[in-house]
Amino acid sequence: MSILRRLLALVFVLPFMAGTVWAQDYRVRSGDVLQIEVLEDATLNRSAIVLPDGQISLPLVGSVRAAGRSLAQVQEDLTARLAPNFASPPTVFVTLNALAERLPSTPAAERTMDVYVLGAANAPGRVDVKPGATLLQALAQAGGLSPFAAKKRVQLRRVDKSGAERVYNFDLDAIERGASGGGATRLVSGDVIVIPQRKLFE
C-alpha cells in the first residue's frame, strides 16, 4: 500500500516540479504580461505588460527592467526596490500571467531578377521574372510583340562575368511553328532582349 501512495505522490508532484523548473529557466520577453502581488499592500497588485524596451512600471518603484531576466530575478529586484517603503522587506510574488503573442513569421519575399525588354514590345522596359524564367515567358510578361516587330531578328544580349557581351539571335516565327526550341532559353539577371522593328518589306 505504501508503494501505491508513493506512486500517487509522484504523479501529483512531478508536474509541479516540472513547472517550477520551467519557471526558473524562462526568460521574460517584451509583450509578456506579469502578475505582481505584494502581500503587505494590495493596492500595488497589478498585471504589468513588458514594454518593447523591456521595462515594466510599478508605483513606488518606477521602471524596472524585466526582459531577459527570470521571474525570480524580477521578483528580487522589485522586493529590493520596494523595501525602503516598508518597515520590513515586503513579500512580493511575480508570476507569468500571459505569454507575448508571437506574430507568425512572414514568408521571405519571393526572389526575382531583372530582365530588360527593348524595342517593339507592347510593354517594353524592365521586367521582374522568377529565376529560371525563359525567353518566351519574359516576352509574354512584356505584353508580347507589337505588330511592327521583326520577329525573325530578336536578340538576347548577355554580359558574362568577364564583362564581355554575347549576342544570341532568335527567330520567333520558327519558335512559334515549333521548328526551333530557342524560346525555352533560360534567362539570367541583367539580360536584355532587343526586338527590332520590321523593315519596309520584311
Salt bridges, closest charged atoms under 4 A:
ASP32 OD1 - ARG102 NH2 3.79
ASP77 OD2 - ARG69 NH1 2.86
ASP77 OD1 - ARG81 NE 2.79
GLU110 OE2 - LYS130 NZ 3.39
ASP114 OD1 - ARG126 NE 3.97
ASP128 OD1 - ARG126 NE 3.86
GLU165 OE1 - ARG157 NH1 3.17
ASP173 OD1 - LYS151 NZ 3.66
GLU176 OE1 - LYS151 NZ 2.83
ASP191 OD2 - ARG158 NH2 2.70
GLU202 OE2 - ARG153 NE 2.91
